[in-house]
Amino acid sequence: MCQAIVKLLQESNLGLDVVSYGELYTAKLANFDPSLIYFHGNNKLPIEISFALDYGPINFIVDNESELNLIIEICKQKKTTANIMFRVTPDIETQTHEYIKTGHKSSKFGLSPSQIKKLTPIIINNLNFLNYLGLHVHLGSQSTKLKPYIESVSVIAKLASELTAEFNLNTTKVNLGGGVGIKYNHKDSPIPLDKWAKALSTELVKTFTDRRLDLPQLILEPGRAIIGSAGVTLYTVGHIKKLDSGIEYVSVDGGLADNPRPAMYQAKYTAELANRIDDGQKIVSIVGKYCESGDILIKDIKLNAKTNDILVVYGTGAYNYSMSSNYNRTPRPACVLIQNGKPIEIIKAQTYEDLTRHDA
Ligand SMILES: Cc1ncc(COP(=O)(O)O)c(C=O)c1O
């Protein structure tokens, strides 16, 4: 998330998901069309809601009752109306790591269909301040199966039909989330994005038509499937050591702070040397430089690296820079876009002055 990426999204006629003031602020600096912004999150702060309402006709994906009441309160103060959709927890499990599942019953995101129905009187009593648009669902990330997505469409269609029949609330937008996996490793076989979109739109048309509902606008939120594979991280190989046990560690000049995903949820990556052909005849583990034993970027990979080689780790275009930190007081690296063969620095590397700027 940075201004250059927001501008690329705008040029590509794509929408934008945000979850924080910082992301809204960045979008605004880049002049992104607010009507194409979907504001997610389970704890939107008063200051964030207020900023979003001042920005323009943003779509709030309402997570819970308390948030709904807060939006109304702020809309009353500002004499304005918020566009809202509800985040539905469909109670559908996806086959992915526990920490990136979101559609299961105990998920911290969203509410069940019956809980959402209980909130409808609040909407009906506040039509001056709330404009109900529709329903949202997101099952989780790095999903490789279509079936759970298809099941989620039925849950949405049923709820939409009940909201129309019982409360006269028409669902004009259905947002079926994202989570389509990408190929991090040779073993991964992701669902092609076009196949996923076609299957979901076909199912939406079928379920809504069967229930005699008007067809809503379909919104999809593929995140990493758009940008994940477009990014790589370049490291310089530092010290290499072989333990008595035979394990060989190749250390690089980054790790946990620029890529917390392996430590957080055992994410797997693949890598190669970028500066020369590698005979890859040894099994080594690539480790970061941070003070955590869990700072292992890739365990057991065939690589014959030497100090000063350049290592390329693939599939780091999503969730890496955004999750990066300054752990161990390490500056964040630059982010470079390659367009038509030309490098453009879209985020500058942090300096040591940047790191100490807020020290009081
Ligand atoms: C609401 C929502 N939509 C879409 C996505 C995109 O997921 P992915 O990048 O796995 O496609 C996320 C990821 O966190 C999300 O929370």
The ligand as an SDF file (V2000), in Angstrom:
LIG
                    3D

 16 16  0  0  0  0  0  0  0  0999 V2000
  -11.8860   -8.7920    3.4140 C   0  0  0  0  0  0  0  0  0  0  0  0
  -10.7660   -9.2860    2.5970 C   0  0  0  0  0  0  0  0  0  0  0  0
  -10.9240   -9.3870    1.2620 N   0  0  0  0  0  0  0  0  0  0  0  0
   -9.9220   -9.8350    0.4800 C   0  0  0  0  0  0  0  0  0  0  0  0
   -8.7020  -10.1910    1.0100 C   0  0  0  0  0  0  0  0  0  0  0  0
   -7.6480  -10.6520    0.0780 C   0  0  0  0  0  0  0  0  0  0  0  0
   -7.1460  -11.8850    0.4010 O   0  0  0  0  0  0  0  0  0  0  0  0
   -6.0300  -12.5170   -0.5300 P   0  0  0  0  0  0  0  0  0  0  0  0
   -4.9200  -11.5290   -0.6090 O   0  0  0  0  0  0  0  0  0  0  0  0
   -5.6280  -13.7510    0.1640 O   0  0  0  0  0  0  0  0  0  0  0  0
   -6.6730  -12.7040   -1.8720 O   0  0  0  0  0  0  0  0  0  0  0  0
   -8.4990  -10.0860    2.3900 C   0  0  0  0  0  0  0  0  0  0  0  0
   -7.2110  -10.4510    3.0060 C   0  0  0  0  0  0  0  0  0  0  0  0
   -6.9070  -10.2860    4.1240 O   0  0  0  0  0  0  0  0  0  0  0  0
   -9.5520   -9.6250    3.2010 C   0  0  0  0  0  0  0  0  0  0  0  0
   -9.3980   -9.5160    4.5220 O   0  0  0  0  0  0  0  0  0  0  0  0
  1  2  1  0
  2  3  1  0
  2 15  2  0
  3  4  2  0
  4  5  1  0
  5  6  1  0
  5 12  2  0
  6  7  1  0
  7  8  1  0
  8  9  2  0
  8 10  1  0
  8 11  1  0
 12 13  1  0
 12 15  1  0
 13 14  2  0
 15 16  1  0
M  END
$$$$
